[in-house]
């Protein structure tokens, strides 16, 4: 959606923020913020052909506490859960096999 907004607001299409709001439902202030961030991150609206890189429109890293659940901790929990009630190991799935099942 962000790449679409940057494209519509660029000089090639040159829609106003209000027109973009009417077509996408994204508020005018959000449209302006997305376009300003893209320019701040390196987007040049005057270059032809127009190039929009992912890093210009992707989410910024979130602040806050990092996740407690690392891959290593998840593997330990799954290994413990895969044992039966007598402590015998059942068939354990590797992380690759679990990813394939999902």
BELJODA-V440237 format. One record per backbone hydrogen bond with DSSP energy under -0.5 kcal/mol. CO is the residue of the C=O (numbers start at 1). NH is the residue of the N-H. Records with the same first field share a line. If there is no record, write none. Layout:
CO=NH / NH
This chain:
1=5
2=6
3=7
4=8
5=9
6=10
7=13
8=15
10=13 / 14
16=20
17=21
18=22
19=23
20=24
21=25
27=31
28=32
29=33
30=34
31=35
32=36
33=37
34=38
35=39
36=40
37=41
38=43
39=42
43=45
44=47
51=53
53=56 / 57
54=57 / 58
68=70
70=74
71=75
72=76
73=77
74=78
75=79
76=80
77=81
78=82
80=83
82=90
84=87
88=84
90=92
94=98
95=99
96=100
97=101
98=102
